[in-house]
């Protein structure tokens, strides 16, 4: 197997692993945040509106981590700066 084929296979495997782990971790953290927010809303219904507003901001921040993972993976697949070393 030549170096370019090895490069493509390794890059694809690393990107696949990174996108799975990156999205899995953000999904778990979103679930944990929602669960905690609902528990707190059930305990203190009077502050439910403040908790839900904070929850929406928190979910947007957590979701941005998944978007960053996607951007890095797309850069590695489509515009990899190290590709010139293997041609």
Phi and psi restraints in degrees (value plus and minus 20) as a CYANA .aco file:
   2 UNK   PHI     -98.2   -58.2
   2 UNK   PSI     151.0   191.0
   3 UNK   PHI     -88.3   -48.3
   3 UNK   PSI     -52.2   -12.2
   4 UNK   PHI     -89.6   -49.6
   4 UNK   PSI     -60.1   -20.1
   5 UNK   PHI     -85.1   -45.1
   5 UNK   PSI     -61.8   -21.8
   6 UNK   PHI     -81.7   -41.7
   6 UNK   PSI     -61.8   -21.8
   7 UNK   PHI     -80.0   -40.0
   7 UNK   PSI     -65.8   -25.8
   8 UNK   PHI     -85.2   -45.2
   8 UNK   PSI     -62.8   -22.8
   9 UNK   PHI     -85.4   -45.4
   9 UNK   PSI     -66.2   -26.2
  10 UNK   PHI     -86.6   -46.6
  10 UNK   PSI     -63.1   -23.1
  11 UNK   PHI     -81.8   -41.8
  11 UNK   PSI     -63.6   -23.6
  12 UNK   PHI     -84.5   -44.5
  12 UNK   PSI     -61.3   -21.3
  13 UNK   PHI     -85.6   -45.6
  13 UNK   PSI     -63.1   -23.1
  14 UNK   PHI     -85.3   -45.3
  14 UNK   PSI     -62.7   -22.7
  15 UNK   PHI     -85.1   -45.1
  15 UNK   PSI     -61.3   -21.3
  16 UNK   PHI     -81.1   -41.1
  16 UNK   PSI     -64.8   -24.8
  17 UNK   PHI     -84.2   -44.2
  17 UNK   PSI     -63.0   -23.0
  18 UNK   PHI     -85.1   -45.1
  18 UNK   PSI     -61.6   -21.6
  19 UNK   PHI     -90.0   -50.0
  19 UNK   PSI     -55.4   -15.4
  20 UNK   PHI     -87.7   -47.7
  20 UNK   PSI     -69.4   -29.4
  21 UNK   PHI     -87.4   -47.4
  21 UNK   PSI     -62.1   -22.1
  22 UNK   PHI     -82.9   -42.9
  22 UNK   PSI     -63.8   -23.8
  23 UNK   PHI     -96.2   -56.2
  23 UNK   PSI     -52.0   -12.0
  24 UNK   PHI     -85.4   -45.4
  24 UNK   PSI     -63.1   -23.1
  25 UNK   PHI     -87.8   -47.8
  25 UNK   PSI     -61.4   -21.4
  26 UNK   PHI     -87.2   -47.2
  26 UNK   PSI     -55.6   -15.6
  27 UNK   PHI     -85.4   -45.4
  27 UNK   PSI     -62.2   -22.2
  28 UNK   PHI     -83.4   -43.4
  28 UNK   PSI     -61.5   -21.5
  29 UNK   PHI     -87.9   -47.9
  29 UNK   PSI     -56.3   -16.3
  30 UNK   PHI     -84.6   -44.6
  30 UNK   PSI     -62.2   -22.2
  31 UNK   PHI     -82.9   -42.9
  31 UNK   PSI     -60.9   -20.9
  32 UNK   PHI     -85.6   -45.6
  32 UNK   PSI     -60.6   -20.6
  33 UNK   PHI     -85.4   -45.4
  33 UNK   PSI     -63.0   -23.0
  34 UNK   PHI     -85.8   -45.8
  34 UNK   PSI     -61.6   -21.6
  35 UNK   PHI     -81.4   -41.4
  35 UNK   PSI     -65.6   -25.6
  36 UNK   PHI     -85.0   -45.0
  36 UNK   PSI     -59.4   -19.4
  37 UNK   PHI     -84.7   -44.7
  37 UNK   PSI     -62.6   -22.6
  38 UNK   PHI     -86.9   -46.9
  38 UNK   PSI     -57.3   -17.3
  39 UNK   PHI     -82.1   -42.1
  39 UNK   PSI     -64.1   -24.1
  40 UNK   PHI     -88.1   -48.1
  40 UNK   PSI     -55.6   -15.6
  41 UNK   PHI     -85.9   -45.9
  41 UNK   PSI     -55.5   -15.5
  42 UNK   PHI     -89.9   -49.9
  42 UNK   PSI     -55.2   -15.2
  43 UNK   PHI     -93.8   -53.8
  43 UNK   PSI     -60.9   -20.9
  44 UNK   PHI    -151.4  -111.4
  44 UNK   PSI      64.0   104.0
  45 UNK   PHI     -83.1   -43.1
  45 UNK   PSI     -40.0     0.0
  46 UNK   PHI     -89.9   -49.9
  46 UNK   PSI     -43.0    -3.0
  47 UNK   PHI    -127.1   -87.1
  47 UNK   PSI      -3.1    36.9
  48 UNK   PHI     -81.7   -41.7
  48 UNK   PSI     -55.8   -15.8
  49 UNK   PHI     -88.0   -48.0
  49 UNK   PSI     -58.5   -18.5
  50 UNK   PHI     -90.1   -50.1
  50 UNK   PSI     -58.5   -18.5
  51 UNK   PHI     -85.6   -45.6
  51 UNK   PSI     -61.6   -21.6
  52 UNK   PHI     -87.6   -47.6
  52 UNK   PSI     -55.8   -15.8
  53 UNK   PHI     -86.1   -46.1
  53 UNK   PSI     -62.7   -22.7
  54 UNK   PHI     -85.7   -45.7
  54 UNK   PSI     -57.0   -17.0
  55 UNK   PHI     -82.5   -42.5
  55 UNK   PSI     -62.2   -22.2
  56 UNK   PHI     -83.3   -43.3
  56 UNK   PSI     -60.6   -20.6
  57 UNK   PHI     -85.5   -45.5
  57 UNK   PSI     -63.5   -23.5
  58 UNK   PHI     -82.6   -42.6
  58 UNK   PSI     -62.5   -22.5
  59 UNK   PHI     -84.8   -44.8
  59 UNK   PSI     -55.7   -15.7
  60 UNK   PHI     -85.8   -45.8
  60 UNK   PSI     -59.3   -19.3
  61 UNK   PHI     -87.6   -47.6
  61 UNK   PSI     -62.7   -22.7
  62 UNK   PHI     -85.1   -45.1
  62 UNK   PSI     -60.7   -20.7
  63 UNK   PHI     -86.2   -46.2
  63 UNK   PSI     -49.8    -9.8
  64 UNK   PHI     -85.0   -45.0
  64 UNK   PSI     -47.5    -7.5
  65 UNK   PHI     -84.3   -44.3
  65 UNK   PSI     -60.2   -20.2
  66 UNK   PHI     -85.9   -45.9
  66 UNK   PSI     -55.6   -15.6
  67 UNK   PHI     -88.1   -48.1
  67 UNK   PSI     -58.4   -18.4
  68 UNK   PHI     -83.4   -43.4
  68 UNK   PSI     -59.4   -19.4
  69 UNK   PHI     -81.6   -41.6
  69 UNK   PSI     -64.1   -24.1
  70 UNK   PHI     -82.1   -42.1
  70 UNK   PSI     -62.8   -22.8
  71 UNK   PHI     -83.4   -43.4
  71 UNK   PSI     -64.3   -24.3
  72 UNK   PHI     -84.4   -44.4
  72 UNK   PSI     -60.7   -20.7
  73 UNK   PHI     -84.9   -44.9
  73 UNK   PSI     -60.1   -20.1
  74 UNK   PHI     -86.1   -46.1
  74 UNK   PSI     -56.9   -16.9
  75 UNK   PHI     -83.4   -43.4
  75 UNK   PSI     -63.2   -23.2
  76 UNK   PHI     -85.3   -45.3
  76 UNK   PSI     -55.0   -15.0
  77 UNK   PHI     -99.6   -59.6
  77 UNK   PSI     -61.8   -21.8
  78 UNK   PHI    -124.0   -84.0
  78 UNK   PSI     -52.1   -12.1
  79 UNK   PHI    -154.9  -114.9
  79 UNK   PSI      28.5    68.5
  80 UNK   PHI     -86.2   -46.2
  80 UNK   PSI     104.2   144.2
  81 UNK   PHI     -90.6   -50.6
  81 UNK   PSI     -35.4     4.6
  82 UNK   PHI    -113.8   -73.8
  82 UNK   PSI     -19.1    20.9
  83 UNK   PHI     -84.5   -44.5
  83 UNK   PSI     -51.6   -11.6
  84 UNK   PHI     -86.5   -46.5
  84 UNK   PSI     -42.2    -2.2
  85 UNK   PHI     -92.8   -52.8
  85 UNK   PSI     -37.7     2.3
  86 UNK   PHI    -131.6   -91.6
  86 UNK   PSI      -4.2    35.8
